Amino acid sequence: MGRKLLTEHINVAGIDTFDVYRQHGGYRSVEKALKMTPDEVVEEVKKSGLRGRGGAGFPTGMKWSFLAKPEGVPRYLVCNADESEPGTFKDRQLMSKLPHLLIEGMITSSYALGANTSYIYIRGELLYVLRILEKAIAEAYAKGYLGKNILGSGYDLDLHVHPGGGAYICGEETALLESLEGKRGNPRNKPPFPAVQGLYARPTVVNNVESICAVVPIVNDGGDEYAKIGVGKSTGTKLISACGHLNKPGIYEIELGVPVEEFIYSDEYCGGIWKGRDLKAVVAGGSSVPILPKDLILKTAAGENRLMTYESLSDGGFVTGTMLGSGGFIAMDETTCIVRNTWNFSRFYHHESCGQCSPCREGTGWMEKVLHRLEYGHGSMHDIDLLVSVAKQIEGNTICPLGEAAAWPVAAAVRHFRHEFEWHVTNPKEATAPGAAYRGAAVLA
Amino acid sequence: MAKITFDGIEVEVPDGTTILNAARKIGGGVVPPAMCYYTPLKGSGGKCRACLVKVSAGSAKDPRPMPKLVASCVTPVQDGMVVENTTNPQVLDVRKGIVEMLLINHPLDCPVCDQAGECDLQNFAFEHGVSTTRYEEERRTFDKIDIGPLIQLHMTRCILCYRCVYTANQITDNRVHGVLGRGDAAEIGTYIENVIDNDFSGNVIDVCPVGALTDKTFRFKSRVWFTKPVNAHRNCSHEKCNGHVTLWYKGADVLRVTARKDEYGEVKEWICNECRFDKKETSDWTIEGPAQIERSSVISANHYELPVINPQVIADMPESVVRELEQNPPLKLGGFNG
């Protein structure tokens, strides 16, 4: 059993209250950090090798050091709690069970960045979590961990929770900032980057909930200690929200470096595929990362065991690899129709495109329509190539990464499961029967 | 100052200039097309992706190429930057894709659209697109929204450049319209049908790159290439309006009034609604002369060039006739007494 840095006490009764959380060692990192200089805290985070847990995996310490620090200008830390990627549900659990862990992380991180006002931008649908957080924040204010002169250190911090309107696009950091400013949640053009001109045109750092929570054990135990967990540049623990056709779906805190095979099949984690069926494919990091067939998710193209790390999962690029992403692990058994699944993902991105830039606005809808056609047996072979071509026209040409997020799953599904698309074209009657799925052998890229 | 190389041409521009404006300084065929960027409107640009270019060297300090194509209208230059536009096949390929994306849900009703002939999307598609489509589905349409007696909103033609939103934000006293909805259901609207009514609202017609916002007083009156643009001015009583306009004549009638635009279709001076909609008599205006229209434009297809008389012919003419020709060039604009 791996170490649990974040979720060790998650099932303790009353852990969402200040007193119980404090009894289990809570808020130690705040006390420790306030005795250090902000730069020392940043240095610890850099040493830890912590990488952004929201999906992109950018080193958090490096992101922090990019923050512009002009004199006399306020800086902001914004926590991105707008978790809405299909298949990802780790932050919700973390916030609703351990609200004080996030608040502790926010205080420590804000101190490191020199921010005196910080925000948690939470997804609008999670209203009940917002209430939990607000209650916890009120407790932290009452105990002197928030507000003026925290623990007599002279450091002030105000923490606000702001609910979004429920748009997926507001999880993109600049759209999040626009929304937080009260505007329509459209992503901004970059540069300028948020580290220079973010919230209210001030230097801003936007971090995922899990990244901010991970700062707590990093400060408590030291960055070096944290970096000992994991493999290579993938350090520490990561929450994986496993769902789909698994015996034990749920949220697992794993030490990075667990083999994918072990994660799926061992009883410690997901316990294998349900109903004794065979695994067909896995989307390893939330719906936007490329889907991989069973053979490629368990072993890399070179035949090595694939591990749950940033590097191992992306081994082989997008030809034979994928990404760790946000940790939304979706397993699909042999009864799954990949065309229908891809259409479903595509429908989501069509619905969630903000409509600001033309390739994404028009292309996501186009892909959805073509996939719908294929799924319902009206497609032609030409449509399959059309899909790849449209995906390529979107990818890389949009303002924000939603374009890529929409294009990657479609391109990868055609790349690895082209035979299923062709089967829908050649055998429309069979393929459109309720619950039909191609059961033939997968073709490796 | 920053020196950049654009398509192999060196140009020096002040720091903070965008790549697009640096290219416009060079001018001619290297300038990337722009469907949403509009110099007079702060914050515009970056949306249509028509102006994507390849930055093959970021700057003199950091000569690494930028990983993705960048929107030239919002990306500032760096000293030593090397940019490829027409010289890069990837850029041209992507641009072809952008045309396709913009056109798949465009109604292509140019034969009945008032904007035809001065439409940015027409020009863009003609220059960079292909003549076929791969889109088989039904095109997206919108219901018509009434936004008052002066401006026609035809949302189905809109390419969501946001120019009219910025115009209303920055030029008029209060913006009553904006973008509603999301994705390909996003539309320009006034939310709970509202009339756009303020002194400068007509400018949204000028900034619209397509026929989504058109002048109701000019609707279906004439194709633009049958009208003749003439620069004129009047003493406008509105404090923010200079009264410098372009009149569009057909015969002796002023069919419409627009602001003056530069070669990139950008308004030079905003005009008020009184000048635009109410002053349609020649007697309201002091005529300055024919407006400059690009030679390649369909509007300049049949007028305005003074007939070129062969110097040999002139030499054979009596001196009095030559003087007469010089004083009264043989061009009469539709019979007004200007």
HADDOCK unambig.tbl for C-alpha pairs under 7 A between the chains (distance, minus, plus):
assign (segid A and resid 189 and name CA) (segid B and resid 46 and name CA) 6.45 0.50 0.50
assign (segid A and resid 191 and name CA) (segid B and resid 75 and name CA) 6.98 0.50 0.50
assign (segid A and resid 350 and name CA) (segid B and resid 183 and name CA) 6.77 0.50 0.50
assign (segid A and resid 351 and name CA) (segid B and resid 183 and name CA) 6.48 0.50 0.50
assign (segid A and resid 352 and name CA) (segid B and resid 183 and name CA) 6.49 0.50 0.50
assign (segid A and resid 353 and name CA) (segid B and resid 182 and name CA) 6.61 0.50 0.50
assign (segid A and resid 353 and name CA) (segid B and resid 183 and name CA) 4.50 0.50 0.50
assign (segid A and resid 354 and name CA) (segid B and resid 182 and name CA) 4.93 0.50 0.50
assign (segid A and resid 354 and name CA) (segid B and resid 183 and name CA) 4.54 0.50 0.50
assign (segid A and resid 355 and name CA) (segid B and resid 182 and name CA) 5.55 0.50 0.50
assign (segid A and resid 355 and name CA) (segid B and resid 183 and name CA) 3.63 0.50 0.50
assign (segid A and resid 355 and name CA) (segid B and resid 184 and name CA) 5.68 0.50 0.50
assign (segid A and resid 355 and name CA) (segid B and resid 186 and name CA) 6.13 0.50 0.50
assign (segid A and resid 356 and name CA) (segid B and resid 47 and name CA) 5.87 0.50 0.50
assign (segid A and resid 357 and name CA) (segid B and resid 47 and name CA) 4.28 0.50 0.50
assign (segid A and resid 357 and name CA) (segid B and resid 48 and name CA) 5.30 0.50 0.50
assign (segid A and resid 357 and name CA) (segid B and resid 49 and name CA) 6.81 0.50 0.50
assign (segid A and resid 358 and name CA) (segid B and resid 47 and name CA) 6.72 0.50 0.50
assign (segid A and resid 358 and name CA) (segid B and resid 48 and name CA) 5.26 0.50 0.50
assign (segid A and resid 358 and name CA) (segid B and resid 49 and name CA) 6.88 0.50 0.50
assign (segid A and resid 358 and name CA) (segid B and resid 101 and name CA) 6.49 0.50 0.50
assign (segid A and resid 358 and name CA) (segid B and resid 102 and name CA) 6.38 0.50 0.50
assign (segid A and resid 359 and name CA) (segid B and resid 98 and name CA) 6.37 0.50 0.50
assign (segid A and resid 359 and name CA) (segid B and resid 101 and name CA) 5.89 0.50 0.50
assign (segid A and resid 361 and name CA) (segid B and resid 183 and name CA) 5.16 0.50 0.50
assign (segid A and resid 361 and name CA) (segid B and resid 184 and name CA) 5.22 0.50 0.50
assign (segid A and resid 362 and name CA) (segid B and resid 101 and name CA) 5.68 0.50 0.50
assign (segid A and resid 362 and name CA) (segid B and resid 184 and name CA) 6.22 0.50 0.50
assign (segid A and resid 363 and name CA) (segid B and resid 101 and name CA) 6.54 0.50 0.50
assign (segid A and resid 393 and name CA) (segid B and resid 94 and name CA) 6.56 0.50 0.50
assign (segid A and resid 393 and name CA) (segid B and resid 97 and name CA) 5.91 0.50 0.50
assign (segid A and resid 396 and name CA) (segid B and resid 68 and name CA) 6.04 0.50 0.50
assign (segid A and resid 397 and name CA) (segid B and resid 69 and name CA) 6.70 0.50 0.50
